[in-house]
Amino acid sequence: MKTGTLDPAKGTPAPRPVSRRSSDGSDGEGVLSRPTAWWDRARTFLTEVRNEMKRVTWPSRREVYATTLVVILVSVFFGIYLWGVDLLLSTGVHWLLARFGAA
């Protein structure tokens, strides 16, 4: 959802003007009539990105440390667990093959 001004009466985003673009993506004007239109769109986009980044709630250093530690420990746990399951299944298959005389 694009950010914009708020409608003061409702506290909701104000309706945006209807675009004049046609179904093929053109804005109804010739390509040469506004050769810098891409610059205006890029500037608007970057302004909106900057405004959104101001609203981001960044985690504290402590939260990043804690979640990183959890990810590392869970990864090590499941790595060891899957290694053990693989070792068990591999040993079982080798025992079956040796028991029943397969090559």
PESULJO-V675134 format. One record per residue. N is the residue number from 1. PHI is phi in degrees with one decimal (999 if undefined). OMEGA is omega in whole degrees, 0 to 359 (* if undefined). D_LAST is the distance of its C-alpha to the last C-alpha in Angstrom with 1 decimal. Layout:
((N,PHI,OMEGA,D_LAST) (N,PHI,OMEGA,D_LAST))
This chain:
((1,999,180,63.5) (2,-73.5,177,66.0) (3,-87.5,179,68.3) (4,-162.1,180,72.0) (5,-76.6,180,75.2) (6,-92.1,173,75.6) (7,-75.8,186,78.0) (8,-62.3,182,80.4) (9,-71.5,186,81.4) (10,-106.5,184,77.9) (11,75.0,179,75.9) (12,-111.9,179,73.3) (13,-58.9,178,72.5) (14,-68.0,179,75.3) (15,-64.3,180,74.5) (16,-88.9,178,73.6) (17,-63.2,181,75.6) (18,-72.2,180,74.2) (19,-74.7,178,72.5) (20,-92.3,182,74.1) (21,-69.7,177,70.8) (22,-89.7,184,70.0) (23,-66.3,180,66.7) (24,-87.8,176,65.7) (25,92.7,179,66.0) (26,-80.8,183,69.2) (27,-95.4,177,72.1) (28,87.9,178,74.7) (29,-105.4,179,76.1) (30,-68.5,182,75.5) (31,-62.5,184,72.9) (32,-83.4,183,75.7) (33,-71.9,178,78.0) (34,-137.9,183,76.0) (35,-68.5,181,73.8) (36,-104.8,180,73.3) (37,-60.2,179,72.2) (38,-63.2,179,68.7) (39,-64.8,178,70.2) (40,-63.0,179,72.0) (41,-66.3,179,68.8) (42,-65.7,180,66.8) (43,-64.7,178,69.6) (44,-62.2,179,69.6) (45,-60.2,182,65.9) (46,-66.2,176,65.9) (47,-64.5,179,68.9) (48,-66.1,177,67.0) (49,-62.6,180,63.9) (50,-61.4,179,66.2) (51,-63.9,178,67.9) (52,-67.3,181,64.5) (53,-65.2,177,63.3) (54,-68.7,182,66.5) (55,-89.7,182,65.4) (56,-69.0,174,61.9) (57,-95.3,183,61.5) (58,-83.9,179,59.5) (59,-72.3,177,57.6) (60,-76.6,179,59.0) (61,-61.3,180,57.2) (62,-65.3,179,56.4) (63,-65.2,179,54.8) (64,-63.6,179,52.7) (65,-61.0,183,51.6) (66,-64.7,182,50.8) (67,-69.1,177,48.7) (68,-64.2,179,46.9) (69,-62.8,178,46.0) (70,-61.6,180,44.8) (71,-61.7,180,42.5) (72,-64.2,181,41.1) (73,-65.5,179,40.5) (74,-65.5,178,38.9) (75,-62.9,179,36.6) (76,-64.9,180,35.5) (77,-58.2,182,35.1) (78,-69.9,174,32.9) (79,-62.3,179,30.9) (80,-67.1,179,30.2) (81,-60.3,181,29.6) (82,-67.8,175,27.0) (83,-61.8,179,25.3) (84,-64.9,178,25.1) (85,-62.9,179,23.8) (86,-63.4,179,21.1) (87,-63.1,180,20.2) (88,-63.3,180,20.2) (89,-66.0,179,18.1) (90,-64.0,178,15.5) (91,-63.9,179,15.5) (92,-63.1,179,15.3) (93,-65.6,179,12.3) (94,-63.2,178,10.4) (95,-64.5,178,12.0) (96,-61.3,180,11.1) (97,-65.0,179,7.3) (98,-71.0,182,8.0) (99,-66.4,185,10.7) (100,-102.1,169,9.4) (101,73.8,176,6.5) (102,-77.1,185,3.8) (103,-68.6,*,0.0))
